[in-house]
Amino acid sequence: MQEDSHTEFKSSFSDAVIESLVAFTNTKGGRVLVGVDNDGNPVKSFTIGGETLQNWVNEVKNKTQPSIIPDAEIITIQGKDVAALSVQEFPIKPVSFKGRYFKRVRNSNHQLSLTEISDLHLKSFNSSWDSYINPEYTVDTLSLDKVRDFVAMCNKDREVRIEDDPLTVLTKFELIKASGVTNACYLLFAEHDVFSASMELGRFDTATSIKDSLSIRSNLFTEVEDVINFVRKHINKSYIISGDPQREERWQYPIPAIREIVINMIVHRDYTHYGDSSVKIFNDHIEFFNPGRLPGDISIANLLSGQYISQARNKKIAATFKEAQLIEKYGSGIKRIQEAFADYGLKPPLFENMQHGFQVTVYSAAKLASEKTSEKTSEKTSEKILLMVTQNPAITIAELASNIGVSNRSIERNISKLQKDKKLERIGADKGGFWQVL
């Protein structure tokens, strides 16, 4: 028996026990065994009095908000009585202990950030930030023409067409309610600039040298095309002669995949965060950064393998994009992006959580070619090292570098790889030793 995401050991009852119970209620439930050491063995000096369990339950109830009441029982481990305090996942989250909030991650408790507290509360009501009414916005801040454009997108190739007027459409989609305009509605159909959705675009020669830039603050539907047009402006395009009357265009990157990345940025962005989204275009790669990391229970490995359940941070925005036929199926976008780059013969995109957000980096053929060239150069250097070591086992790194015409660092890097691949071994010390080819 050991600690895990549902089990915690404590040698005695204390505030730490209540903290763990709160962490369990904010995740998937669990139990705390009291009177057990870190290895799961009963503590010899631990005893349970007649009123002990009831007193502990009352203390947990009084120190938590909303109050939780654990199930308490005495169980036997290795012939000795210990206490087991158990809780289920609480329906209204998050639960706090002394004004602090915790969640269970594997075998330890982690304090929640303000964003995590807000997200957990919204999820309890099967809701999201974008579905809430914002008193700052009114129907007069919306563009009904943009709503009509949305309806046109919905009706494309649709058997049952939407024939309602713009305000009725917004009401049916629950984007406006009797009490006002939702955050999603304003982001999607605002008449003027949407500063909370601003995105910074840039074309860079180097990390510090910028050739062109653009700040966009348009509504979310317009933002998709604004970003795609800026990307097209700053990447290469070639023509393939295939024998057909029209030449085939080939962009530096697969545009449908770029569009998918941009849509994912817009739909999954954390609009409550002060930071901006950004797109940085370099000669051989593009970086797409978005405020809002992956949900804590989804890893990069889950994302790439498809082994996860899609969780839209902004449910109303995601649903509206799906109605507009800009999202084909929830959770399948990453797979389509990977397949598009593979079909293009390009290096797979890099997906990573970083700082307060999530970044996707895509690489062009030039990047892939340069990496292949680098790999081939490294292979040739390694072959030369093995040949020279065979001829002179006592040869030094400096002599190898001089003979091959590369830096000492390059020789050290190649030797390290050869040793890792078990092709080369160092016998003896740096001075007086020798190389042995395996």
C-alpha positions as CSV (number, residue, x, y, z in Angstrom):
1,M,0.0,0.0,0.0
2,Q,1.3,3.4,-0.9
3,E,0.1,7.0,-1.3
4,D,-1.4,8.0,-4.6
5,S,-4.0,10.3,-6.1
6,H,-6.7,8.8,-3.8
7,T,-4.8,7.9,-0.7
8,E,-2.8,9.9,1.9
9,F,-1.0,8.7,5.1
10,K,-0.8,10.7,8.3
11,S,0.7,9.6,11.6
12,S,-1.8,11.8,13.6
13,F,-4.7,14.1,13.1
14,S,-3.8,17.7,12.3
15,D,-4.7,20.5,9.8
16,A,-2.6,18.6,7.3
17,V,-5.3,15.9,7.3
18,I,-8.1,18.5,6.6
19,E,-5.9,20.0,3.8
20,S,-5.7,16.6,2.1
21,L,-9.5,16.0,2.5
22,V,-10.1,19.3,0.8
23,A,-7.7,18.4,-2.0
24,F,-9.6,15.1,-2.5
25,T,-13.0,16.9,-2.6
26,N,-11.7,19.3,-5.3
27,T,-10.6,16.4,-7.5
28,K,-11.9,12.8,-7.6
29,G,-12.3,12.0,-3.9
30,G,-10.1,9.9,-1.7
31,R,-9.2,8.9,1.9
32,V,-6.7,9.8,4.6
33,L,-5.5,7.0,6.8
34,V,-4.6,8.5,10.2
35,G,-2.2,6.6,12.4
36,V,0.0,5.4,9.5
37,D,3.6,6.4,8.7
38,N,4.9,7.4,5.3
39,D,5.6,3.7,4.4
40,G,2.0,2.6,5.1
41,N,2.8,1.0,8.4
42,P,0.7,1.6,11.6
43,V,2.2,3.9,14.2
44,K,2.7,2.0,17.4
45,S,1.8,4.8,19.8
46,F,-1.4,5.8,17.9
47,T,-4.7,5.3,19.8
48,I,-8.3,6.1,19.0
49,G,-10.6,7.2,21.9
50,G,-14.4,6.8,22.1
51,E,-15.2,10.3,20.8
52,T,-12.1,10.8,18.6
53,L,-13.7,10.2,15.2
54,Q,-16.7,12.3,15.9
55,N,-14.5,15.2,17.1
56,W,-12.4,15.0,14.0
57,V,-15.4,15.0,11.7
58,N,-16.8,18.1,13.5
59,E,-13.4,19.8,13.2
60,V,-13.3,19.1,9.4
61,K,-16.9,20.4,9.1
62,N,-16.1,23.6,10.9
63,K,-12.8,24.4,9.1
64,T,-14.0,23.9,5.5
65,Q,-16.2,26.0,3.2
66,P,-18.5,24.8,1.9
67,S,-18.6,22.4,4.9
68,I,-17.6,18.8,4.1
69,I,-18.4,15.9,6.4
70,P,-16.1,12.9,5.8
71,D,-17.0,9.3,6.4
72,A,-15.1,8.0,9.4
73,E,-14.3,4.5,10.3
74,I,-11.8,2.3,12.1
75,I,-9.9,-0.2,10.0
76,T,-7.2,-2.7,10.8
77,I,-3.8,-2.7,9.2
78,Q,-1.2,-5.3,10.3
79,G,-3.3,-6.1,13.3
80,K,-3.6,-2.5,14.6
81,D,-6.5,0.0,14.5
82,V,-6.1,3.1,12.4
83,A,-8.7,5.7,11.3
84,A,-9.9,6.2,7.7
85,L,-11.5,9.5,6.8
86,S,-13.0,9.4,3.3
87,V,-14.6,12.0,1.0
88,Q,-16.3,12.0,-2.4
89,E,-15.7,14.6,-5.1
90,F,-17.7,17.6,-4.0
91,P,-20.4,18.8,-6.5
92,I,-19.9,22.5,-5.8
93,K,-16.2,23.3,-6.1
94,P,-13.8,24.5,-5.0
95,V,-13.9,23.7,-1.3
96,S,-11.5,25.8,0.9
97,F,-9.6,25.2,4.1
98,K,-8.8,28.4,6.1
99,G,-9.3,30.4,2.9
100,R,-7.0,28.3,0.8
101,Y,-7.9,25.9,-2.0
102,F,-6.1,22.7,-2.9
103,K,-6.3,19.9,-5.5
104,R,-4.8,16.4,-5.5
105,V,-2.1,15.8,-8.1
106,R,-0.8,12.2,-8.0
107,N,0.4,11.7,-4.4
108,S,0.6,15.3,-3.2
109,N,-1.6,18.4,-2.6
110,H,-1.1,21.6,-4.7
111,Q,-2.6,25.0,-3.8
112,L,-4.8,26.4,-6.6
113,S,-4.1,29.6,-8.4
114,L,-6.7,32.3,-8.8
115,T,-7.3,31.2,-12.4
116,E,-7.7,27.5,-11.3
117,I,-10.1,28.5,-8.6
118,S,-12.3,30.4,-11.1
119,D,-12.2,27.6,-13.7
120,L,-13.1,24.9,-11.1
121,H,-16.0,27.0,-9.9
122,L,-17.3,27.5,-13.4
123,K,-16.9,23.8,-14.2
124,S,-19.1,22.9,-11.2
125,F,-22.0,24.6,-12.9
126,N,-21.0,23.1,-16.3
127,S,-20.3,26.6,-17.4
128,S,-17.5,28.8,-18.6
129,W,-16.4,32.4,-18.3
130,D,-17.6,33.4,-21.8
131,S,-21.2,32.4,-20.9
132,Y,-21.5,35.0,-18.2
133,I,-23.3,38.3,-18.6
134,N,-21.0,41.3,-18.7
135,P,-22.8,44.5,-17.5
136,E,-20.4,46.7,-19.5
137,Y,-21.9,45.4,-22.8
138,T,-25.3,46.1,-24.3
139,V,-26.9,45.2,-27.6
140,D,-25.9,48.6,-28.9
141,T,-22.2,47.5,-28.6
142,L,-22.8,44.7,-31.1
143,S,-22.8,44.7,-34.9
144,L,-25.9,43.0,-36.3
145,D,-24.2,42.9,-39.7
146,K,-21.5,40.6,-38.2
147,V,-24.3,38.4,-36.8
148,R,-25.8,38.2,-40.3
149,D,-22.3,37.1,-41.6
150,F,-22.3,34.4,-39.0
151,V,-25.7,33.2,-40.1
152,A,-24.5,33.0,-43.7
153,M,-21.5,30.8,-42.6
154,C,-24.0,28.6,-40.7
155,N,-26.3,28.2,-43.7
156,K,-23.5,27.2,-46.1
157,D,-24.4,23.6,-47.3
158,R,-27.0,23.4,-44.5
159,E,-30.3,21.6,-45.1
160,V,-32.3,23.4,-42.4
161,R,-31.4,27.1,-42.8
162,I,-31.5,29.7,-40.1
163,E,-34.0,32.3,-41.1
164,D,-34.3,34.3,-37.9
165,D,-33.4,37.9,-37.4
166,P,-30.0,38.6,-35.8
167,L,-31.3,39.3,-32.2
168,T,-33.4,36.2,-32.3
169,V,-30.3,34.2,-33.4
170,L,-28.3,35.5,-30.5
171,T,-31.1,34.7,-28.1
172,K,-31.5,31.1,-29.4
173,F,-27.7,30.6,-29.1
174,E,-27.9,32.0,-25.5
175,L,-25.4,34.6,-26.5
176,I,-27.7,37.3,-25.2
177,K,-30.1,36.8,-22.3
178,A,-32.8,38.8,-20.7
179,S,-30.2,40.2,-18.2
180,G,-27.8,41.3,-20.9
181,V,-24.9,40.4,-23.3
182,T,-22.5,37.5,-22.6
183,N,-18.7,37.8,-22.8
184,A,-18.8,35.4,-25.8
185,C,-21.3,37.5,-27.7
186,Y,-19.2,40.7,-27.3
187,L,-16.0,38.9,-28.3
188,L,-17.7,37.4,-31.4
189,F,-19.8,40.3,-32.6
190,A,-18.5,43.6,-31.2
191,E,-19.0,46.7,-33.3
192,H,-15.7,48.3,-32.4
193,D,-12.2,47.1,-31.3
194,V,-12.1,44.3,-28.8
195,F,-9.1,45.1,-26.6
196,S,-9.5,42.0,-24.4
197,A,-8.9,39.9,-27.6
198,S,-5.9,41.8,-28.9
199,M,-3.3,39.8,-30.8
200,E,0.3,40.9,-31.7
201,L,1.7,39.8,-35.0
202,G,5.3,40.2,-36.1
203,R,7.7,39.2,-38.9
204,F,11.2,38.8,-37.5
205,D,14.7,38.5,-39.1
206,T,16.1,37.6,-35.7
207,A,14.8,37.4,-32.2
208,T,15.4,41.1,-31.8
209,S,15.1,42.4,-35.3
210,I,11.5,43.0,-36.5
211,K,10.6,43.8,-40.1
212,D,6.8,44.2,-39.9
213,S,4.2,44.2,-37.1
214,L,0.5,44.4,-36.7
215,S,-1.8,44.7,-33.7
216,I,-5.3,43.4,-34.2
217,R,-8.3,43.9,-31.9
218,S,-11.1,42.7,-34.2
219,N,-13.9,40.4,-33.2
220,L,-13.0,36.7,-33.1
221,F,-14.4,35.7,-36.5
222,T,-12.6,38.5,-38.3
223,E,-9.4,37.8,-36.3
224,V,-9.0,34.4,-37.9
225,E,-8.7,35.9,-41.4
226,D,-6.6,38.8,-40.2
227,V,-4.0,36.4,-38.8
228,I,-4.1,34.1,-41.9
229,N,-3.6,37.1,-44.2
230,F,-0.6,38.4,-42.2
231,V,1.0,34.9,-42.3
232,R,0.4,34.6,-46.0
233,K,2.0,38.0,-46.5
234,H,5.2,36.9,-44.8
235,I,5.8,33.3,-45.9
236,N,7.0,32.0,-49.2
237,K,4.9,30.6,-52.0
238,S,6.0,28.5,-54.9
239,Y,4.2,27.1,-58.0
240,I,4.2,23.5,-59.1
241,I,3.8,22.7,-62.8
242,S,1.7,19.6,-63.0
243,G,0.5,19.6,-66.6
244,D,-2.9,21.0,-65.7
245,P,-3.9,24.4,-67.2
246,Q,-3.6,26.1,-63.8
247,R,-0.4,26.1,-61.8
248,E,-0.6,24.6,-58.3
249,E,0.3,26.9,-55.4
250,R,2.4,25.6,-52.6
251,W,2.8,27.7,-49.5
252,Q,5.8,27.4,-47.2
253,Y,3.5,25.9,-44.6
254,P,0.1,24.0,-45.1
255,I,-2.4,26.8,-44.8
256,P,-5.3,24.6,-43.6
257,A,-3.1,23.5,-40.6
258,I,-2.1,27.1,-39.9
259,R,-5.8,28.0,-39.9
260,E,-6.5,25.2,-37.5
261,I,-3.8,26.4,-35.1
262,V,-5.2,30.0,-35.2
263,I,-8.8,28.8,-34.5
264,N,-7.5,26.7,-31.6
265,M,-5.8,29.8,-30.3
266,I,-8.9,31.9,-30.4
267,V,-11.3,29.3,-29.1
268,H,-9.1,28.1,-26.2
269,R,-7.5,31.4,-25.1
270,D,-7.8,32.6,-21.5
271,Y,-9.5,35.9,-22.1
272,T,-9.3,36.7,-18.4
273,H,-5.5,36.9,-18.5
274,Y,-3.9,40.3,-19.1
275,G,-1.4,38.9,-21.6
276,D,-1.9,39.1,-25.4
277,S,-1.8,36.3,-28.0
278,S,1.1,36.5,-30.4
279,V,2.3,35.2,-33.7
280,K,6.0,35.5,-34.5
281,I,7.1,34.7,-38.0
282,F,10.8,33.9,-38.6
283,N,12.6,32.8,-41.7
284,D,12.3,29.1,-40.9
285,H,9.6,28.8,-38.2
286,I,6.5,30.4,-36.7
287,E,5.6,30.7,-33.0
288,F,1.9,30.8,-32.0
289,F,1.6,31.8,-28.3
290,N,-1.7,32.0,-26.4
291,P,-2.5,32.9,-22.7
292,G,-3.9,29.8,-21.0
293,R,-2.0,26.6,-20.4
294,L,-3.4,23.1,-21.0
295,P,-5.8,21.9,-18.3
296,G,-3.9,20.3,-15.5
297,D,-5.2,16.8,-16.2
298,I,-4.1,16.9,-19.9
299,S,-0.4,16.4,-20.7
300,I,1.4,17.1,-23.9
301,A,1.7,13.4,-24.4
302,N,-2.1,13.0,-24.1
303,L,-2.6,15.9,-26.5
304,L,-0.3,14.3,-29.2
305,S,-1.7,10.8,-28.8
306,G,-5.3,11.9,-28.8
307,Q,-5.9,10.2,-25.4
308,Y,-7.9,12.9,-23.8
309,I,-11.4,14.3,-23.6
310,S,-11.6,17.8,-25.3
311,Q,-12.4,20.5,-22.7
312,A,-13.3,23.9,-24.3
313,R,-12.1,26.7,-22.0
314,N,-14.8,28.9,-23.7
315,K,-17.8,26.7,-24.3
316,K,-20.0,29.4,-26.0
317,I,-17.2,30.5,-28.4
318,A,-16.4,26.9,-29.3
319,A,-20.1,26.1,-29.9
320,T,-20.5,29.2,-32.1
321,F,-17.4,28.4,-34.1
322,K,-18.7,24.9,-34.6
323,E,-22.1,26.2,-35.8
324,A,-20.2,28.4,-38.3
325,Q,-18.5,25.2,-39.5
326,L,-15.0,26.5,-38.5
327,I,-14.6,23.6,-36.1
328,E,-15.3,20.1,-37.6
329,K,-15.1,18.0,-34.5
330,Y,-14.1,18.8,-30.9
331,G,-10.6,17.4,-30.0
332,S,-9.6,16.4,-33.5
333,G,-7.8,19.6,-34.6
334,I,-4.4,18.5,-33.2
335,K,-4.5,15.3,-35.2
336,R,-5.3,17.2,-38.4
337,I,-2.5,19.6,-37.8
338,Q,0.0,16.8,-37.4
339,E,-1.2,15.0,-40.5
340,A,-1.1,18.1,-42.6
341,F,2.6,18.8,-41.7
342,A,3.5,15.1,-42.3
343,D,1.8,15.2,-45.7
344,Y,3.8,18.3,-46.5
345,G,7.0,16.5,-45.6
346,L,7.7,19.0,-42.7
347,K,9.0,18.4,-39.2
348,P,6.1,17.8,-36.7
349,P,5.0,21.0,-34.9
350,L,6.2,21.5,-31.3
351,F,3.4,21.8,-28.6
352,E,4.5,23.1,-25.2
353,N,3.2,24.7,-22.0
354,M,5.2,27.7,-21.1
355,Q,5.0,30.5,-18.6
356,H,1.3,31.5,-18.4
357,G,0.3,30.0,-21.7
358,F,0.6,27.5,-24.5
359,Q,2.8,27.7,-27.6
360,V,2.8,25.9,-30.9
361,T,5.9,26.1,-33.1
362,V,5.9,25.1,-36.7
363,Y,8.9,24.5,-38.9
364,S,9.4,25.0,-42.6
365,A,11.2,22.8,-45.1
366,A,14.3,25.1,-44.7
367,K,14.4,24.2,-41.0
368,L,14.0,20.5,-41.8
369,A,16.7,20.6,-44.5
370,S,19.2,22.5,-42.2
371,E,18.6,19.9,-39.5
372,K,19.2,17.0,-41.9
373,T,22.3,18.7,-43.1
374,S,23.5,19.1,-39.6
375,E,22.8,15.5,-38.8
376,K,24.7,14.4,-41.9
377,T,27.6,16.6,-41.0
378,S,27.6,15.1,-37.5
379,E,27.6,11.6,-38.9
380,K,30.6,12.3,-41.1
381,T,32.5,13.9,-38.2
382,S,31.7,10.8,-36.1
383,E,33.0,8.5,-38.9
384,K,36.2,10.5,-39.0
385,I,36.7,10.3,-35.3
386,L,36.3,6.5,-35.3
387,L,38.8,6.2,-38.1
388,M,41.4,8.4,-36.5
389,V,40.9,6.7,-33.1
390,T,41.5,3.3,-34.7
391,Q,44.7,4.6,-36.2
392,N,45.9,6.4,-33.0
393,P,44.0,5.3,-29.8
394,A,46.0,8.0,-27.8
395,I,44.9,10.9,-30.0
396,T,43.6,13.9,-28.0
397,I,40.4,16.0,-28.6
398,A,42.5,19.0,-29.7
399,E,44.3,16.8,-32.3
400,L,41.0,15.4,-33.5
401,A,39.6,18.9,-33.8
402,S,42.6,20.2,-35.7
403,N,42.8,17.2,-38.1
404,I,39.0,17.2,-38.9
405,G,38.7,21.0,-39.0
406,V,36.0,21.5,-36.4
407,S,35.9,23.0,-32.9
408,N,36.8,21.1,-29.7
409,R,33.2,21.4,-28.6
410,S,32.0,19.7,-31.8
411,I,34.4,16.8,-31.1
412,E,33.3,16.5,-27.5
413,R,29.6,16.5,-28.6
414,N,30.2,13.7,-31.2
415,I,32.3,11.6,-28.8
416,S,29.6,11.9,-26.2
417,K,27.1,10.5,-28.7
418,L,29.4,7.7,-29.8
419,Q,29.9,6.7,-26.2
420,K,26.1,6.8,-25.6
421,D,25.6,4.6,-28.7
422,K,28.3,2.3,-27.3
423,K,30.6,2.7,-30.3
424,L,33.5,4.3,-28.4
425,E,34.9,3.8,-24.9
426,R,37.5,5.7,-23.0
427,I,40.0,3.5,-21.1
428,G,41.8,5.2,-18.3
429,A,42.1,8.9,-17.3
430,D,42.1,11.9,-19.7
431,K,45.9,12.0,-19.4
432,G,47.6,8.7,-20.1
433,G,44.4,6.9,-21.2
434,F,43.3,5.8,-24.7
435,W,40.3,5.3,-26.9
436,Q,38.8,1.9,-27.8
437,V,36.4,1.4,-30.7
438,L,33.7,-1.0,-29.7
